[in-house]
Amino acid sequence: MNITSLVFVALAFLAALIYHKLPGKWRSPWLLLISAVFVASWSWQFIVVLLLFGLINYAFGLRLARQDGKPTGWVIFAILTNLLILFIFKYNHF
């Protein structure tokens, strides 16, 4: 599915509408599910990448939540890790 197509725009609008109607505890699972659906519409193998990316960032979030004071070093490390992963996928023609 191309992100410039009308089908994508309509589905994204529908997903946002459903998101706003859901109770708070169901919003994050909904976003994960709809992200997996959009990624799978391009290539189903990228669901694994999406889940790994999510787990890595979840682990960073847990680590940052335990920090007292300014977690500047972990924030920079998390951002650089995300940029490295994006760089690898962009320039290895995945």
C-alpha atoms as one frame of an Amber mdcrd trajectory, in Angstrom:
protein
   0.000   0.000   0.000   1.457   3.322  -1.039   1.245   6.075   1.579   0.135
   8.565  -1.069  -2.859   6.469  -2.124  -6.404   7.325  -1.136  -6.814   3.875
   0.402  -3.964   4.572   2.822  -5.365   7.995   3.726  -8.816   6.510   4.338
  -7.442   3.673   6.479  -5.213   6.046   8.447  -8.193   8.300   9.097 -10.270
   5.317  10.208  -7.444   4.116  12.470  -7.163   7.580  14.057 -10.926   7.728
  14.565 -10.949   4.322  16.269  -7.941   5.371  18.366  -9.807   8.379  19.746
 -12.886   6.281  20.554 -10.937   3.617  22.476 -10.418   3.784  26.238  -6.918
   4.754  27.359  -5.628   1.259  28.146  -6.455  -0.032  24.639  -4.827   2.791
  22.683  -1.254   1.484  22.742  -2.203  -2.072  21.682  -4.366  -0.584  18.923
  -1.454   1.483  17.613   0.807  -1.573  17.653  -1.787  -3.647  15.807  -2.570
  -1.034  13.168   1.158  -0.363  12.672   1.698  -4.079  12.081  -1.149  -4.112
   9.551   0.279  -1.144   7.651   3.780  -2.632   7.685   2.472  -6.052   6.622
   0.674  -4.479   3.673   4.115  -3.649   2.298   6.024  -6.749   3.422   4.989
  -9.142   6.169   8.616  -9.787   7.184   8.905  -6.229   8.477   6.517  -7.072
  11.327   9.499  -8.743  13.000  11.512  -5.535  12.562   8.644  -3.475  14.005
   8.385  -5.749  17.038  12.149  -5.738  17.633  12.230  -1.962  17.317   9.373
  -1.751  19.809  11.050  -4.089  22.285  14.339  -2.222  22.089  12.619   1.101
  22.731  10.510  -0.417  25.505  13.704  -1.603  27.206  15.172   1.889  26.868
  11.989   3.328  28.343  12.162   1.010  31.337  15.791   1.945  31.895  15.014
   5.655  31.654  12.095   5.312  34.085  14.471   3.949  36.743  16.833   6.902
  36.424  17.004   9.531  39.129  17.838  12.988  37.920  18.816  13.691  34.331
  19.092  10.541  32.173  20.988  12.405  29.450  23.455   9.617  28.665  20.758
   6.968  28.197  18.618   9.302  26.086  21.521   9.987  23.758  22.380   6.274
  23.585  18.743   5.380  22.804  18.512   8.004  20.061  21.801   6.903  18.512
  20.709   3.259  18.616  17.469   4.114  16.819  19.317   6.177  14.235  21.790
   3.341  13.666  18.977   0.844  13.073  17.247   3.233  10.663  20.548   3.886
   8.879  21.183   0.152   8.468  17.755  -0.477   6.989  17.850   2.547   4.721
  21.272   1.945   3.185  21.169  -1.852   2.964  18.210  -1.697   0.556  15.813
  -3.654   2.715
